[in-house]
Amino acid sequence: MLLILLFIAACFLAFSNGANDNFKGVATLFGAGITNYKKAINWATITTFSGSVAAIFLAEALVKNFSGKGLVPNDLIQTPTFAIAISLGAAITVFFATKIGMPISTTHSLVGALFGAGVMAVGSEFNFDKLGNTFLMPLVVSPLMAAFLSLLAYVLFRYLRQKTPSLTKENPTLFGISSPRILDTLHYASSGVVSFARGLNDTPKIVGLLIIINTIAIEWSMIAVAVIMALGGLLNAKKVGETMSKKITNMNSGQGFTANMITGVLVTTASVHGLPVSTTHVSVGSLFGIGMVTKKADYKVIGKIVLSWLLTLPIAAIISAVIFYVLEAIS
């Protein structure tokens, strides 16, 4: 019964993750007016699913990290109540953030849930050093790095465009091809890279909670999570999508491409090296970096998003701790 509940809890987390995160990779396409919402979410679904499948081969380290291995004693990891508490703590937090249109981090929610259930279960035996070094440090550093790199990249690209005579004409061309068409194509490709990177980074984090169900192979767990994430995005991503696309900063196609390029590079690199960065933190950081250069960033909206990030970890920790306590009491 507990194993069935664990699978349901992980599916709820995957659905909530898809609803909150799937549109983030294509937010710049919609925000820059390159395409409409329906086409953007369909492109996000295809590329995110592809990243989830690739995670079977490339993201084994993240599966181990988000099983709780190294944070708590190994015998605790093998208990369904621990994994259920983490799944539900993170899922509930992400679900309600999605309802109010706040783009929070599933990664951050999982870290909070791991902390809450872990401390409730083992107290001082919890590995606080690993929590800080492996989990919290990348979450704090990644959005700052993304903001700086996107700002730097956009300034560089703008300088190169201004110094290229064929791009400063009324009808700019590059190698005889309309440069806006080239840029739109690159923008589409970059948004696909971001969505692919998100699937690669997020899917194994959820699958890590399912490794105690030995009857389900990791490969099939990845596929199941990928499908449910896709459904979550298709059915419930619009509110967060509008926040990411329209409210952080106004942008054109070149600015959107730059933000996506930085996000895709950082998240893919982190995934391959087993670092649990948040696609949300990185993508918002990249958009904010562009907004600082163009002076169009909405600092009020950014402030609300940052506040939601600060609240994510303690809320997920409290919910997870309570659920673990209740499950232990009745089991």
N, C-alpha and C positions, 0 to 999 in steps of 0.2 A: 504493500500500500504506500509506504514512504517513497519507494522508488518511482512509482507512478506519479505521486505528488511532485517529486523532484523534476521529472520530465515535463510536467505541466508548468511548473514554476519557471523552468528554463525557457519554455516556449513563450510564456508571458513576457519574460525579459527580452527575448529575441524580437517579439512583436513591438514592444515599447521602444526598443533600440531602433528598429526600422522606421517607426513613426517619427522619432525625434531626429534621427541622423541621416536617413537616406537622401534627403533633398539637399543636404549641405554641400555636396560635391558639385551640384548643378545650380546652386543659388545664384552664381554670377551670370550664368546664361539667361536666367529668367530676369534677374535684376537689370541687366544691360539691354534687355529687350530683344535678345537674339532669337528667342523662341518662346512659346507659350508654356504654361504650367504642365499641361498634359504631356507634351513631347519631352519636357525636361525631366519629369519624374520617370517616364518610360526609359529614357537613356540612363538615368541613375540606377534604375532597377537592374537593367542588363549588365552594366559595368560593376555594380556592387556584387551581384551574384557571381560574376566571373572572379572577382577578388576573393570571395568566400571559398570558391572551389580551389583557387590557387593556394589558399591557406593550408589545405591538406598537405601540401608538399613543402611549404616555406615557413610556417609559423609554429613549429613544435614548441619553441621556448615559451611563447605566450600561453599555450595550453597549460604547461606546467606551472607557470607563475600564477595564473588565475584559478588554479585548483586549490591554492592556499599553501602549496608546498614551500617549505622554508619559513613561513610565517607562524605556523602552528605545528604541534607534534603530528607526525605522520598518521598515527592512529585516529586522530580527529578528522583528518581529511577523508577517511574511509566511512564516515558516518553520514547518512543521508540528511539528518536534521541540520547539520552544519551547512551543507550545500543548498538546502531548501531555504534556510534563513538568508543566505547571501543572495540567492536568486530573487526572492520576493522583496527583500530590502531594497535592492537596486531597481527592480522592475517597478515597484510602486512609486519610488522617487521619480523615475524617468517618465512614467505614465502621467503623473499629475503635472509635471513640468511641460509636457507636450500639450496638455489640455489648455494651458495658459499661454502657449506659444513661446516658451523660453527654451533656447537651444543649449541644454546642459550636456554634460559629458557622461555617457554610460560608463566609461572607464573610471571616472571620478566616483560615480555611484557604486561601482563594484568595489573600489578601494575602501570606501566608507563602510560598505556592508561587510567586507572581509574584516575590517577593524572591529566593528561592533560585535559581530558574532564571535570573532576570535577572542576578544578580551572577555566577553561574557563566558566563553567556554574555558579558557585557560589562564585568564588574569595576567600575571606578570611573566608567564612563560611565553607570551606573545613576542615575536621578534620585531621589536620597534625599529631596530637599525635597518633591517631589510625593508620595512615599510617606507622609511624615509628615503633610502638610497635607490631602491629599485622602482618604487611606485610614485612617491610624492615628488621627488626631484624632477623627473621628466615632465610631470604634469605642470609644474611651476615654470620650468625653464622653456618648454616648447612654445607657448604662445608669445613670450617675449622674443624668442629667437625668430619666430615667424613674422612678427611685426617688423623687426629690424631688417630681416632679409627681403621682405616684400617691398619695404620702403626703398632699400638700396637698389633692388632690381628694377623697380619702376623708374627711379631717377636715372639709372643707367640706360634703360630702354628709351626713355623720353629724349635723353641726350643724343643717342644714336639716330633716332628718328629725325630730330632737328638738323643733324649733320649730314643726312642722306638726301641729296637734292630731289631724287625721284619720289620721295615720300612727303615732300613739302608742297607739291603741286596741288592744284584744285582736284585733279583726279589722280591720286597717287598710285604708282605701280611699283612692283618689285619683280625683276626678271620678266617684265612684260605682262605680268598678271596683276589684276586689281588687288592692291594690298588689303583693303577691307575684307575681301573674300578670303584671302590667305589668313588674316587674323581671326576671322570667324571660324574657319576650319581648325586653326590651332586652339582656339577657345573651346570648341567642342571636344577636341582631343584631350586638352588639359583637364576639363571637367570629368571626362571619363577616367583619367589617371587618378584624380582625387577620389572618385567613387570606388574605383578598383582598390586603391590603398585603404580605404575605409573598410571594405569587406575583408581585406587581408588582415587588418589590424583588429577588428572587433569580433569577428566570428570565433576565432580560437579562444577569446576571453570567456565567451558564453559556454563553449564546448568544454573548457576546463572544469566547469562545474558538473559536467556529466561523466567524467572519467571513472567515477565510482560505480557507474552502471556498466559492468563488464560485459553485459549481453549485447551492448550497442557499440560497434566499432567506431573509432574516432572519425573515419571517413564518412560514414553514414550520419553521424552526429553533425558534422560540418554541413552536409547537404540539407538535413532537416532544419538546422538553424538558418541556413541561407534562404530557404524557401519562406520560412515564417518572417524573417526580416524583410524580405521583398513584399510580402502581404502587408506588413505594418506600414511600410513606406507608401504603398499604393493607396491604402485606405485612410491613412490618418496623418499625413505629413504636411498638410497645407498651412496650418498656423505657424509652425516653426519655419516652414519654407518662406513665408511672407516676411517674417522677422529677419531672416538671413539675407533675403534678396533685396528688400526695400527699405529697411529701417536702420541698418548699421551705417551705410554710406551709399550715396549715388555713385554709379560707376559706368564706364563705357566698356567696350569689348576688350581693349588693350589692358585696361586696369584689371578686369576680371581674369583675363588670361594670366597676368603676372601673379595675382593672388593664388590662382589654382596651381600654377607651376611650383611655387614655393611650398604650398600645402602638400601637393603630391610627392615631392622630393623628400620632405621631412618625414611624412607619415610612412612612406614605403621604406625608407632607410631604418626608421625605428622598428618597424614590424620585423624586418629581416634579422635585426639584432636583438629581438626579444624585449624591446623597450616599450612599456605600456603608455605611449602618449595618447592624447585625446585628439581625434580628428576635429571635434568641436573647438577645442582650445586653439589648435593650430589654424583652422580656417578662419575663425573670428579674429585671431591675431593678424593673419595676413590681410584680411579686409580692413582692419583698423590701421595697419601700416599704410595701405593705399590711401585711406581716408585722411591720414595725417598729412600726406604730401599734397593732396588735392584740396585740403581744408574743408572737406564735406562730411567728415565723420560726425555722427550724432552721439555726442558724449553722454547725453541723458540715457539713451538706449544702451550704450556700452556699459554705463554704470549699473543699470538694472541687470544686464547679463552677468557682469562680474559678481554682483550680489547673489544672484542665483547660483553661481559657481561656489561661492563661499558657503552657502547654505547646504549645498548638495551633500558634501561628505558627512556633516553631523546628522542630517536628517536620515540619510541612508544607514548610518551607523546605529542610530536609535531604533529605527524600524527593524533592522536585522537582529539587533540584540534582544528586542522584545519577542520577536518571532522565535528565535532560538530558545529563549527561556520558556516560552509557552509549549513549544514542541517537546522539549526535554521533560517538562512537568507532566505532560499527558502521555508520553510514550513509555 
